[in-house]
Amino acid sequence: MADFTPEELRAKILEYLGKKDKAKNRDIATAFDTSKKEVDKMVNEMAKEGILEFLYLGTSYVKLKDKE
């Protein structure tokens, strides 16, 4: 399992979501071979900062806040 600094993980999440309309935290974790717990923590932090937003479509997804 890959270990990333918080800055590296943040950059990877932004890059990943820049290519997707939306994603589940588990899919992001799998894409970077890192723990879902770490992705959850960073996604929550980024959502509090207004960078990401949660979508609830029967299950929860995240997406870049201003990306349509």
Contact map, one row per residue, 1 for C-alpha under 8 A:
11100000000000000000000000000000111000000000000000000000000000000000
11110000000000000000000000000001110000000000000000000000000000000000
11111000000000000000000000000000010000000000000000000000000000000000
01111111100000000000000000000000000000000000000000000000000000000000
00111111100000000000000000000000000000000000000000000000000000000000
00011111110000000000000000000000000000000100000000000000000000000000
00011111111000000000000000000000000000000000000000000000000000000000
00011111111100000000000000000000000000000000000000000000000000000000
00011111111110000000000000000000000000100100000000000000000000000000
00000111111111000000000000000000000000000100000000000000000000000000
00000011111111100000000000000000000000000000000000000000000000000000
00000001111111110000000000000000000000000000000000000000000000000000
00000000111111111000000000010000000000000000000000000000000000000000
00000000011111111100000000000000000000000000000000000000000000010000
00000000001111111110000000000000000000000000000000000000000000000000
00000000000111111111000000010000000000000000000000000000000000000000
00000000000011111111111000000000000000000000000000000000000000110000
00000000000001111111100000000000000000000000000000000000000000010000
00000000000000111111100000000000000000000000000000000000000000000000
00000000000000011111111000000000000000000000000000000000000000100000
00000000000000001111111000000000000000000000000000000000000000100011
00000000000000001001111100000000000000000000000000000000000011110000
00000000000000001001111110110000000000000000000000000000000011100000
00000000000000000000011111110000000000000000000000000000000111000000
00000000000000000000001111111000000100110010000000000000000011000000
00000000000000000000000111111100000100100000000000000000000000000000
00000000000000000000001111111110000000000000000000000000000000000000
00000000000010010000001111111111000100100000000000000000000000000000
00000000000000000000000011111111111100100000000000000000000000000000
00000000000000000000000001111111111100000000000000000000000000000000
00000000000000000000000000111111110000000000000000000000000000000000
01000000000000000000000000011111110000000000000000000000000000000000
11000000000000000000000000001111111000000000000000000000000000000000
11100000000000000000000000001111111101100000000000000000000000000000
10000000000000000000000000001100111111100000000000000000000000000000
00000000000000000000000011011100011111110000000000000000000000000000
00000000000000000000000000000000001111111000000000000000000000000000
00000000000000000000000000000000011111111100000000000000000000000000
00000000100000000000000011011000011111111110000000000000000000000000
00000000000000000000000010000000000111111111000000000000000000000000
00000000000000000000000000000000000011111111100000000000000000000000
00000100110000000000000000000000000001111111110000000000000000000000
00000000000000000000000010000000000000111111111000010000000001000000
00000000000000000000000000000000000000011111111100000000000000000000
00000000000000000000000000000000000000001111111110000000000000000000
00000000000000000000000000000000000000000111111111110000000000000000
00000000000000000000000000000000000000000011111111111100000000000000
00000000000000000000000000000000000000000001111111110000000000000000
00000000000000000000000000000000000000000000111111110000000000000000
00000000000000000000000000000000000000000000011111111000000000001000
00000000000000000000000000000000000000000000011111111000000000011000
00000000000000000000000000000000000000000010011111111100000001111000
00000000000000000000000000000000000000000000001001111110000001111000
00000000000000000000000000000000000000000000001000011111000111100000
00000000000000000000000000000000000000000000000000001111100111100000
00000000000000000000000000000000000000000000000000000111111110000000
00000000000000000000000000000000000000000000000000000011111110000000
00000000000000000000000000000000000000000000000000000001111100000000
00000000000000000000000000000000000000000000000000000001111110000000
00000000000000000000000100000000000000000000000000000111111111000000
00000000000000000000011110000000000000000000000000000111101111100000
00000000000000000000011110000000000000000010000000011110000111110000
00000000000000001001111000000000000000000000000000011110000011111010
00000000000001001100010000000000000000000000000000111000000001111110
00000000000000000000000000000000000000000000000001111000000000111110
00000000000000000000000000000000000000000000000000000000000000011111
00000000000000000000100000000000000000000000000000000000000000111111
00000000000000000000100000000000000000000000000000000000000000000111
